[in-house]
Amino acid sequence: MEHKNEENFGLHLGLSIVKIALKAAAVAAAFCIVKEVHKVHKAIEEHHK
């Protein structure tokens, strides 16, 4: 029975790490999108001058 608990703990820990990694990737993607939108907005402003 002890072996099964260790497997469950390892699986739970692995899934927690994956969740954190996905959240970090989502934040990084959002940051990149905002940065690109800012560049496009700035280019549009320069075009209208």
DSSP file (Angstrom, degrees, kcal/mol; ACC not computed):
  #  RESIDUE AA STRUCTURE BP1 BP2  ACC     N-H-->O    O-->H-N    N-H-->O    O-->H-N    TCO  KAPPA ALPHA  PHI   PSI    X-CA   Y-CA   Z-CA
    1    1 A M     >        0   0    0      0, 0.0     4,-1.6     0, 0.0     5,-0.1   0.000 360.0 360.0 360.0 -33.1    0.0    0.0    0.0
    2    2 A E  H  >  +     0   0    0      1,-0.2     4,-1.8     2,-0.2     5,-0.1   0.876 360.0  55.6 -62.7 -37.9    2.9    2.4    0.7
    3    3 A H  H  > S+     0   0    0      1,-0.2     4,-2.0     2,-0.2    -1,-0.2   0.893 105.0  52.2 -63.0 -40.7    4.1    2.1   -2.9
    4    4 A K  H  > S+     0   0    0      1,-0.2     4,-2.3     2,-0.2    -1,-0.2   0.889 107.4  52.0 -64.8 -39.1    0.8    3.2   -4.2
    5    5 A N  H  X S+     0   0    0     -4,-1.6     4,-2.4     1,-0.2    -1,-0.2   0.884 108.3  51.7 -63.9 -38.3    0.8    6.3   -2.0
    6    6 A E  H  X S+     0   0    0     -4,-1.8     4,-2.5     2,-0.2    -1,-0.2   0.899 109.5  49.9 -65.2 -39.8    4.2    7.2   -3.3
    7    7 A E  H  X S+     0   0    0     -4,-2.0     4,-2.6     2,-0.2    -2,-0.2   0.924 111.3  48.5 -63.1 -44.5    3.0    6.9   -6.9
    8    8 A N  H  X S+     0   0    0     -4,-2.3     4,-2.7     2,-0.2    -2,-0.2   0.896 111.3  50.0 -62.9 -40.4    0.0    9.1   -6.1
    9    9 A F  H  X S+     0   0    0     -4,-2.4     4,-2.8     2,-0.2    -1,-0.2   0.924 111.7  48.4 -64.4 -43.6    2.2   11.7   -4.5
   10   10 A G  H  X S+     0   0    0     -4,-2.5     4,-2.6     2,-0.2    -2,-0.2   0.908 113.3  47.3 -62.3 -42.7    4.6   11.7   -7.5
   11   11 A L  H  X S+     0   0    0     -4,-2.6     4,-2.5     2,-0.2    -2,-0.2   0.923 113.0  48.4 -64.5 -44.3    1.7   12.0   -9.9
   12   12 A H  H  X S+     0   0    0     -4,-2.7     4,-2.1     2,-0.2    -2,-0.2   0.914 112.9  48.0 -62.6 -43.5    0.1   14.8   -7.8
   13   13 A L  H  X S+     0   0    0     -4,-2.8     4,-2.2     2,-0.2    -2,-0.2   0.918 111.8  50.3 -63.8 -43.5    3.5   16.7   -7.6
   14   14 A G  H  X S+     0   0    0     -4,-2.6     4,-2.2     1,-0.2    -2,-0.2   0.912 111.0  48.3 -61.0 -43.5    4.0   16.3  -11.4
   15   15 A L  H  X S+     0   0    0     -4,-2.5     4,-2.4     1,-0.2    -1,-0.2   0.872 109.5  53.0 -66.4 -36.2    0.6   17.6  -12.2
   16   16 A S  H  X S+     0   0    0     -4,-2.1     4,-2.2     2,-0.2    -1,-0.2   0.910 109.5  48.9 -63.8 -41.5    1.1   20.6   -9.8
   17   17 A I  H  X S+     0   0    0     -4,-2.2     4,-2.4     1,-0.2    -2,-0.2   0.905 110.8  50.2 -64.4 -41.5    4.4   21.4  -11.7
   18   18 A V  H  X S+     0   0    0     -4,-2.2     4,-2.5     2,-0.2    -2,-0.2   0.905 109.0  52.3 -63.4 -41.6    2.6   21.2  -15.0
   19   19 A K  H  X S+     0   0    0     -4,-2.4     4,-2.2     2,-0.2    -2,-0.2   0.927 110.9  46.8 -59.5 -45.8   -0.1   23.5  -13.8
   20   20 A I  H  X S+     0   0    0     -4,-2.2     4,-2.4     1,-0.2    -2,-0.2   0.910 111.8  51.0 -63.2 -42.5    2.4   26.1  -12.7
   21   21 A A  H  X S+     0   0    0     -4,-2.4     4,-2.3     1,-0.2    -1,-0.2   0.895 110.0  49.7 -63.2 -40.1    4.3   25.8  -16.0
   22   22 A L  H  X S+     0   0    0     -4,-2.5     4,-2.3     2,-0.2    -1,-0.2   0.888 110.3  50.2 -66.4 -38.7    1.1   26.3  -17.9
   23   23 A K  H  X S+     0   0    0     -4,-2.2     4,-2.2     2,-0.2    -2,-0.2   0.917 111.1  49.0 -64.4 -42.1    0.2   29.4  -15.9
   24   24 A A  H  X S+     0   0    0     -4,-2.4     4,-2.4     1,-0.2    -2,-0.2   0.901 111.2  49.9 -63.6 -40.3    3.7   30.8  -16.5
   25   25 A A  H  X S+     0   0    0     -4,-2.3     4,-2.5     2,-0.2    -1,-0.2   0.886 109.6  51.4 -65.2 -38.3    3.4   30.1  -20.2
   26   26 A A  H  X S+     0   0    0     -4,-2.3     4,-2.4     2,-0.2    -2,-0.2   0.903 110.7  48.1 -65.7 -40.6    0.0   31.9  -20.3
   27   27 A V  H  X S+     0   0    0     -4,-2.2     4,-2.4     2,-0.2    -2,-0.2   0.921 112.4  48.8 -65.1 -43.4    1.4   34.9  -18.5
   28   28 A A  H  X S+     0   0    0     -4,-2.4     4,-2.3     2,-0.2    -2,-0.2   0.906 111.9  49.2 -63.3 -41.4    4.3   35.0  -20.9
   29   29 A A  H  X S+     0   0    0     -4,-2.5     4,-2.4     2,-0.2    -2,-0.2   0.915 110.8  49.9 -64.3 -42.9    2.0   34.7  -23.9
   30   30 A A  H  X S+     0   0    0     -4,-2.4     4,-2.5     1,-0.2    -2,-0.2   0.911 110.0  51.2 -62.3 -41.8   -0.2   37.5  -22.6
   31   31 A F  H  X S+     0   0    0     -4,-2.4     4,-2.3     1,-0.2    -1,-0.2   0.919 110.7  48.3 -60.7 -44.4    2.8   39.7  -22.1
   32   32 A C  H  X S+     0   0    0     -4,-2.3     4,-2.4     2,-0.2    -2,-0.2   0.891 110.9  51.0 -64.0 -39.7    4.0   39.1  -25.7
   33   33 A I  H  X S+     0   0    0     -4,-2.4     4,-2.6     2,-0.2    -2,-0.2   0.930 110.7  48.1 -63.7 -45.2    0.5   39.8  -27.1
   34   34 A V  H  X S+     0   0    0     -4,-2.5     4,-2.3     1,-0.2    -2,-0.2   0.905 111.1  51.6 -61.5 -41.3    0.3   43.1  -25.2
   35   35 A K  H  X S+     0   0    0     -4,-2.3     4,-2.0     2,-0.2    -1,-0.2   0.910 111.6  46.5 -62.3 -43.2    3.8   44.0  -26.4
   36   36 A E  H  X S+     0   0    0     -4,-2.4     4,-2.4     2,-0.2    -2,-0.2   0.901 110.9  51.7 -66.8 -41.4    2.8   43.3  -30.1
   37   37 A V  H  X S+     0   0    0     -4,-2.6     4,-2.7     1,-0.2    -1,-0.2   0.902 109.2  51.4 -61.6 -40.3   -0.5   45.2  -29.7
   38   38 A H  H  X S+     0   0    0     -4,-2.3     4,-2.5     2,-0.2    -1,-0.2   0.909 109.2  50.2 -62.8 -42.0    1.5   48.2  -28.4
   39   39 A K  H  X S+     0   0    0     -4,-2.0     4,-2.2     2,-0.2    -2,-0.2   0.913 112.2  46.9 -63.2 -42.3    3.9   48.0  -31.4
   40   40 A V  H  X S+     0   0    0     -4,-2.4     4,-2.4     2,-0.2    -2,-0.2   0.920 112.3  50.1 -65.1 -43.9    1.0   48.0  -33.8
   41   41 A H  H  X S+     0   0    0     -4,-2.7     4,-2.3     1,-0.2    -2,-0.2   0.913 111.3  48.7 -60.8 -43.2   -0.7   50.8  -32.0
   42   42 A K  H  X S+     0   0    0     -4,-2.5     4,-2.3     1,-0.2    -1,-0.2   0.895 110.6  50.9 -64.8 -40.0    2.5   52.9  -32.1
   43   43 A A  H  X S+     0   0    0     -4,-2.2     4,-2.0     2,-0.2    -2,-0.2   0.886 109.8  50.3 -64.2 -39.6    2.9   52.1  -35.8
   44   44 A I  H  X S+     0   0    0     -4,-2.4     4,-1.6     2,-0.2    -2,-0.2   0.915 110.0  50.3 -65.2 -43.3   -0.6   53.2  -36.6
   45   45 A E  H  X S+     0   0    0     -4,-2.3     4,-0.6     1,-0.2    -2,-0.2   0.920 111.2  48.5 -60.6 -43.5   -0.1   56.5  -34.6
   46   46 A E  H >< S+     0   0    0     -4,-2.3     3,-0.7     1,-0.2    -1,-0.2   0.865 109.1  54.2 -64.3 -35.7    3.2   57.1  -36.6
   47   47 A H  H 3< S+     0   0    0     -4,-2.0    -1,-0.2     1,-0.2    -2,-0.2   0.839 106.8  51.2 -67.5 -33.4    1.3   56.5  -39.9
   48   48 A H  H 3<        0   0    0     -4,-1.6    -1,-0.2     1,-0.2    -2,-0.2   0.537 360.0 360.0 -83.9  -6.9   -1.4   59.0  -39.1
   49   49 A K    <<        0   0    0     -3,-0.7    -1,-0.2    -4,-0.6    -2,-0.1   0.493 360.0 360.0 -76.1 360.0    1.1   61.8  -38.3
